[in-house]
Amino acid sequence: MTHASTETINSIRAAVRQVCKGYPGSYWQDLDQRRAYPDAFVDELTKLGWLAALIPEQYGGGGMGITEASVILEEINYSGGNGGPCHAQMYTMGIVLRHGSEEQKRRYLPKIAGGELRLQAFGVTEPNAGSETTRIETTAVRKHDRYVINGQKIFISRVLQSDLMVLLARTMPYDELTDKTRGLSAFIVDLREAGPRVQAHPLRTMINHHTNVVFFDNLEVPAENLIGEEGQGFRYIIDSWNAERILLAAEAIGDARWFIDKAVDYSKQRVLFGKPIGANQGVQFPIARAYARMRAADLVRFDAAAKFDRGERCGAEANMAKLLSSEASWEAANVCMDTHGGYGLASDNDIERKFRETRLFTIAPVNNNLVLAYLGRNVLGMPRSY
Ligand SMILES: Cc1cc2nc3c(=O)[nH]c(=O)nc-3n(C[C@H](O)[C@H](O)[C@H](O)COP(=O)(O)OP(=O)(O)OC[C@H]3O[C@@H](n4cnc5c(N)ncnc54)[C@H](O)[C@@H]3O)c2cc1C
């Protein structure tokens, strides 16, 4: 838990900005075209300790809070880069930190902090269950001192860039449960030892995100790799969601700031009909509105982060931060595209790349409809819609 001062936040911003300067738009455009992973960028961030920000100092990490971690990711996206390929190395370990045994923490966290182990694959989504996580079908059956895992996942990102994966699997049949949120368990899967028992097939998407369809065929996982108690995995995953939502909200805010800056600059430079296009209210007001919406979303994001860091309940704020910032970044993306006219679509221009990238935030890690359903039911007390 930290209560970061403005000075600390500003120094993090400056330091991350400095790193990002070495990775200009041309670096990200090239990766995007080749659908390649930003190894050099991620290696540098890892060496400098930025991806270990959330790991406590006793395990070799930075001991920072979500507030500071969110600023790191915001600055990456504000620089024109993309935090997507590396953000999960920051937060996936949170489930081990909060619910793992002391032995698991000692075994994994220092190596994750030092960059020796990459834990940035989180296997939850399945083709049939979709957003209804309690319906997942991948099974983990206990056999003596091991669990045998069979099933299929989809959209599991960075499997090929990870040594470890946190996997959610069913340890009790759905029909035998009275409480449908039980019966799922979380495991640490060592992908280095899995061999052909885990098959990852890259899924080409409209953005450079290294996501995969993954098959598990009689994969044996030692029972000691179970995280926490059997049957409690869904609860543990939910605990991780608030951190993830706040961090991704910050990335969306970074994108929104980038789009707005770009739009403002271009609107001042591009002269048509004898004046800069930004002098026209039809161009200026949408940019101003996008800016106001970004600022409002940013306040909710910092409110959510502060609550998280104080150890308070922050489900409502984390969800609202994700909702509002994903909408703000999408609005800013469209405004930036409109401001640039045809040039916004040119592929040597980072706008079209970031336009595609920022679209993800309304859909994943949770779609905004389910965020609204959460707010309606859990915050406003309305009838359950799902
Ligand atoms: C690039 C990318 C990377 C991803 N990475 C990962 C990852 O690393 N690990 C992982 O586990 N998952 C990952 N995901 C999956 C992601 O979390 C899901 O795509 C997301 O949660 C939405 O689930 P779905 O795609 O199955 O949509 P569905 O659940 O099939 O929903 C489809 C549509 O129906 C709507 N809908 C569904 N139910 C309701 C309801 N009750 N009320 C109103 N509307 C509803 C939704 O709004 C949505 O628009 C990734 C996805 C993408 C695209």
The ligand as an SDF file (V2000), in Angstrom:
LIG
                    3D

 53 58  0  0  0  0  0  0  0  0999 V2000
   -7.0560   -8.9670  -27.9090 C   0  0  0  0  0  0  0  0  0  0  0  0
   -7.6910   -9.7200  -26.7720 C   0  0  0  0  0  0  0  0  0  0  0  0
   -6.8900  -10.1810  -25.7470 C   0  0  0  0  0  0  0  0  0  0  0  0
   -7.4600  -10.9350  -24.7070 C   0  0  0  0  0  0  0  0  0  0  0  0
   -6.6510  -11.4710  -23.7370 N   0  0  0  0  0  0  0  0  0  0  0  0
   -7.1800  -12.3190  -22.8280 C   0  0  0  0  0  0  0  0  0  0  0  0
   -6.3360  -13.0210  -21.9110 C   0  0  0  0  0  0  0  0  0  0  0  0
   -5.1190  -12.8550  -21.8910 O   0  0  0  0  0  0  0  0  0  0  0  0
   -6.9130  -13.9160  -21.0450 N   0  0  0  0  0  0  0  0  0  0  0  0
   -8.2570  -14.1500  -21.0400 C   0  0  0  0  0  0  0  0  0  0  0  0
   -8.6980  -14.9730  -20.2300 O   0  0  0  0  0  0  0  0  0  0  0  0
   -9.0780  -13.4920  -21.8870 N   0  0  0  0  0  0  0  0  0  0  0  0
   -8.5700  -12.5860  -22.7860 C   0  0  0  0  0  0  0  0  0  0  0  0
   -9.3950  -11.9430  -23.6790 N   0  0  0  0  0  0  0  0  0  0  0  0
  -10.8310  -12.2370  -23.6740 C   0  0  0  0  0  0  0  0  0  0  0  0
  -11.6830  -11.0830  -23.2140 C   0  0  0  0  0  0  0  0  0  0  0  0
  -11.5860  -10.9560  -21.8140 O   0  0  0  0  0  0  0  0  0  0  0  0
  -13.1100  -11.3460  -23.7140 C   0  0  0  0  0  0  0  0  0  0  0  0
  -13.0830  -11.2010  -25.1180 O   0  0  0  0  0  0  0  0  0  0  0  0
  -14.0890  -10.4220  -23.1180 C   0  0  0  0  0  0  0  0  0  0  0  0
  -14.1990  -10.6760  -21.7600 O   0  0  0  0  0  0  0  0  0  0  0  0
  -15.4690  -10.5620  -23.7740 C   0  0  0  0  0  0  0  0  0  0  0  0
  -15.8310  -11.9240  -23.8420 O   0  0  0  0  0  0  0  0  0  0  0  0
  -16.2810  -12.5740  -25.2380 P   0  0  0  0  0  0  0  0  0  0  0  0
  -15.3220  -12.1080  -26.2860 O   0  0  0  0  0  0  0  0  0  0  0  0
  -16.4200  -14.0320  -25.0610 O   0  0  0  0  0  0  0  0  0  0  0  0
  -17.6650  -11.9430  -25.5400 O   0  0  0  0  0  0  0  0  0  0  0  0
  -19.0740  -12.5610  -25.1340 P   0  0  0  0  0  0  0  0  0  0  0  0
  -19.0610  -12.8940  -23.6920 O   0  0  0  0  0  0  0  0  0  0  0  0
  -19.4120  -13.6210  -26.1000 O   0  0  0  0  0  0  0  0  0  0  0  0
  -20.0150  -11.3260  -25.3540 O   0  0  0  0  0  0  0  0  0  0  0  0
  -20.4000  -10.8800  -26.6880 C   0  0  0  0  0  0  0  0  0  0  0  0
  -21.2200   -9.6290  -26.5960 C   0  0  0  0  0  0  0  0  0  0  0  0
  -22.4110   -9.8700  -25.8480 O   0  0  0  0  0  0  0  0  0  0  0  0
  -22.5890   -8.8660  -24.8690 C   0  0  0  0  0  0  0  0  0  0  0  0
  -23.1380   -9.4900  -23.6590 N   0  0  0  0  0  0  0  0  0  0  0  0
  -22.8550  -10.7230  -23.1550 C   0  0  0  0  0  0  0  0  0  0  0  0
  -23.5550  -10.9410  -22.0280 N   0  0  0  0  0  0  0  0  0  0  0  0
  -24.3130   -9.8420  -21.8200 C   0  0  0  0  0  0  0  0  0  0  0  0
  -25.2510   -9.4570  -20.8220 C   0  0  0  0  0  0  0  0  0  0  0  0
  -25.5850  -10.2520  -19.7920 N   0  0  0  0  0  0  0  0  0  0  0  0
  -25.8110   -8.2270  -20.9080 N   0  0  0  0  0  0  0  0  0  0  0  0
  -25.5060   -7.4130  -21.9290 C   0  0  0  0  0  0  0  0  0  0  0  0
  -24.6290   -7.7170  -22.9100 N   0  0  0  0  0  0  0  0  0  0  0  0
  -24.0400   -8.9190  -22.8470 C   0  0  0  0  0  0  0  0  0  0  0  0
  -21.2230   -8.2710  -24.6200 C   0  0  0  0  0  0  0  0  0  0  0  0
  -21.3100   -6.8860  -24.3590 O   0  0  0  0  0  0  0  0  0  0  0  0
  -20.5020   -8.4860  -25.9210 C   0  0  0  0  0  0  0  0  0  0  0  0
  -20.6480   -7.3330  -26.6960 O   0  0  0  0  0  0  0  0  0  0  0  0
   -8.8490  -11.1580  -24.6950 C   0  0  0  0  0  0  0  0  0  0  0  0
   -9.6590  -10.6580  -25.7210 C   0  0  0  0  0  0  0  0  0  0  0  0
   -9.0870   -9.9520  -26.7620 C   0  0  0  0  0  0  0  0  0  0  0  0
   -9.9680   -9.4520  -27.8670 C   0  0  0  0  0  0  0  0  0  0  0  0
  1  2  1  0
  2  3  1  0
  2 52  2  0
  3  4  2  0
  4  5  1  0
  4 50  1  0
  5  6  2  0
  6  7  1  0
  6 13  1  0
  7  8  2  0
  7  9  1  0
  9 10  1  0
 10 11  2  0
 10 12  1  0
 12 13  2  0
 13 14  1  0
 14 15  1  0
 14 50  1  0
 15 16  1  0
 16 17  1  0
 16 18  1  0
 18 19  1  0
 18 20  1  0
 20 21  1  0
 20 22  1  0
 22 23  1  0
 23 24  1  0
 24 25  2  0
 24 26  1  0
 24 27  1  0
 27 28  1  0
 28 29  2  0
 28 30  1  0
 28 31  1  0
 31 32  1  0
 32 33  1  0
 33 34  1  0
 33 48  1  0
 34 35  1  0
 35 36  1  0
 35 46  1  0
 36 37  1  0
 36 45  1  0
 37 38  2  0
 38 39  1  0
 39 40  1  0
 39 45  2  0
 40 41  1  0
 40 42  2  0
 42 43  1  0
 43 44  2  0
 44 45  1  0
 46 47  1  0
 46 48  1  0
 48 49  1  0
 50 51  2  0
 51 52  1  0
 52 53  1  0
M  END
$$$$
